[in-house]
Amino acid sequence: MPRREKVVLAKKELAGSRLRCLEFTSGSRDQVAARLTELMSPHGTVDARAHRWMPQGFLSKWEAQLGRTNAFLTADQREQSLKWWLVKRRGAQTPNWDIVSECQMSDGEPGLLLVEAKAHDRELGADDTCKSGNPDNRKNIGEKLSKASDELEKLLPGWNLASQPHYQLSNRFAWSWQLAKMGVPVVLVYLGFLNANEMSKAGQSAFATHEAWVSRVLEYAGGTIPPEAWRLSIVAPEGASFRAVLRSVQVDFDVHEG
């Protein structure tokens, strides 16, 4: 008999955005590439034959760290990003991304699609802070977020990237900006999974419509990200561009405990 693949998931992966990211990246390469292209359209495309992405469904569920994962940046770019983000590297990580994919930008240049996904309101937590266990790294990360904020402020007013209270939101934009400065074009997608009803049953507020998702993100990001940043392409001097967009999709599951 052929050997059956076994998938082991932690309990926290059996609901919400994590489960849906794995389902979203499951299927044939053509199917997944089409979904990823739809997320970033009209700003670029993902080619099933040319591009790599992570995760790759339930059988290859690992998330990418751009400073550590080989697939998406050159060795020099990974070293540059690690040096930028971390003072002490041993035991330290760079941010995990829900989905990362190589892509071709609308102008024909190679770039990256970065996806941050949410399935319920509590994933946009007000108490989100940098939890690095190394004080030198925490200090450096705060300084790098502040510097990115200052640089972006010169191009578009209204930035306040910081290690608290909106740390994850801040680091997503700071990394996108840093990659653009390194010459890597980026489309940053904040993806809302709609009607994650198992989360509502657990006392968390799911997003019922695209409009509800957009409204919640804009409310949450207010004071940290200028509203215009979700509509404009931001070009790094002597670098590339990055663009942030809001998207939503419904991925249905009948989630229950047996």
N, C-alpha and C positions, 0 to 999 in steps of 0.2 A: 504494500500500500504506500502511496506517496506520503511523505511527511507533511503534517499540517503545521502551518505557521501559528504560533501562539502569541497573542497580544496581551500584555499585562499593563493595566492602567491603574494609577493611584486613584483613590476615591474622589479626590478633588478634580480629577480629569474627566469624570463621568457626567459632568453638567457644565452649563454656561459656555463661555467663549472658548475654553480649551478644547472641549469636545467638538465644538463646531468648526474650529480651525482644522482639526484632524479630518473631519468629514469633508470640509471644503477642499482640502488638498488630496483627497482620495479619488480614485478613478483612473482612467487612462490619462496619459500625458496630454493628449489633445484636449480632453475635457478640462483638466486642471488649468492648462495654459489659457483656454478660452475664459474660464472664470477669472483668472488673474488679470487678463487683458481687459475684461469688462470693468474690474475694479478701478483700473488706472486710466481707462479711456476718457478723453481723447488724447491723453498726454504721452501714451506709449503703448507698446505691445509686448507680450510674452510669447516666445516661439517654442513650441513643444520639442523641436528638434535641436535647438541651439542653446536653450537657457536652462539653468539649474535653479531649484528652489528648495526651501526647507520651511516646515516639515514636509514630508511626502506621504501624508496619510497615516493610518494607524500602524503600518508596518515599518515606518521610518519616522518616528514621531518627534525627533529631537529638534529643538529650536536653535536658531543661529545666534551666536555672539560675534559681531562683526570684527572685534579685536582678536578673536581666537579661532573662528571657523575659517577654513582654508578656501571655501568655495567662491567667495564673493569679492574679496579684495586681494591685491597682490601682497607678497610678503613684505615689501617696503611699506605699503599702505597699512597693513595690520600693525607693523612695528610703530609707525607714526601715530596710529590711533591709540595704541597701548601707552605709548610715552605721553601722549596728551592727557589721557584719562586717569592713569594710575601712577602713583609714586612707588608703592610697594606691590609687586605683581604676585608674589607667592600666595596662593590660596585666594586670590582676588579675581573677580569676574568683571567683564563689561556687560552692559545690559543685554538681556535675552529679548529677542523679537518674536512676536507671534507668528509672523510669516515674513520671509525675505525671498525675493526672486531677482535674478538677473532679468534685464529687459532691454528693449530698444526704445529710446525716447522718440518723440514725434519728429524731431529734427534728424533722426538717423543715428545719433550717438548712443553708445552703450551706457547703461545706467543701472540703478537699483530701484526696485519697488520694495518699500518697507511698510509693513502693516501692523498697526496696533489695534486689537480687537476687544470689544466689550459686549457683554450680554445682559448686564443689569446695572442699576444705578450705583450700587455700592462699589463697583469697579472704578468709579470716578470718586474716590474717597477724598475727603477734605483733609485727612491727617496723613497724607502720603509724603513720607520723608525718606531721605537717603539713609539706608541701613547698612552701609559698609562698616565692617567690623574693625577696620584700620583707621585710626584718627588722621593719619597723614593723607590717606586716600580721600576720606570725607572732606578734609580741608581743600585738597586739590580739586575735587569734583565741584565743590561750591564755587571755587575761584574760576574754574573753566566755564561753569554755567553763567556766572556773572559777566565774564569776558565776552561770551557769545551774545549775551543779552545786549551789552554795550555796542558790539559790532553791528548787530541787527538793528538797533535803535537808530543808527546813522542812515539806514536805508528805509526804515518804516517805523514810525513812532509807536510806542505802546508795549514794549517787551519788558518782562520782569521774570526771567528764568532764574530759578533758585533751587536749592536742595530741600527746601520746605516752603510752603506746604504742598506744592504741586510738583513733586520731584520727577515722577515718571513722565508727565507731560513735558516738563522742562528738558529732561534728557533726550526725549524723542526729537525735539526740535533742535537741540544743541548738536546731537549726532548728525542730523540731516545737514545742518549748516557746516559742520566740520568736514563732512564728506564732500560737500560742494566746494569748500575751500581747497580740498585736496584734488579737485578736478573730476569728482564722481557725481554726475547728475542723479537726483533723487526725486521720486514721487513718494511722499509720505501719506499713507491712507489711514485715517481713523475710521474703523469699520464697526458699525453697530449691527449685532445680530438681533433681529426682531423676533418678538414673541417667544422668548425663551421661557416658556410657561413653567417649567420645573423650578426656575429661580423665583418666580412669583409665589409658588407654593411653599418655598422655603423662607418667605417673608422679605424677599428682595424685589425691587421694582424692575420688571422687564420693560423694554422699549416696544411700544405697540405699533408705532409708525415711524417712517423716515423723518417726518417733521418733528416728532417727539425726541428722536435721537439727536438731530441737529440742534434743537433748542437746548437740550441738556448739555451737550458739549460746549456750545457757545456760552452758556451760563457758567459752566464749570471753569472754562478757560479764561473768562473775563478777568482782566487785571494781570494775566500772565502772558497771553498771546493776543496781539491785536486782531480784531475781527477780520480785517482785510487780508491777514496772512492765510486765511482759508480760501482766498479767491485769486491770489496773485502768485506769479513766479518770482522768486527772490534770487538774484544773481550775485554770487560772491565775486568781489574784485579779483581779476586774474584767475578766476576759477570757473566753476560750473553753476548750475541753477538747482534750486530745490523748490518743490511745490507741495503744499499740504491740501488734501481734499477730504471731504466727509462723504462716506458711502454707507449704505446699509444693504443687508441681504437677509432673507429668511431661510434658515436651515432647520428643518423639522426633525424632532426625535420624540419617541415615546419613552421618556426616561422614568424608570421606577426601580425600586430596590426589591429584589426577589426574596 
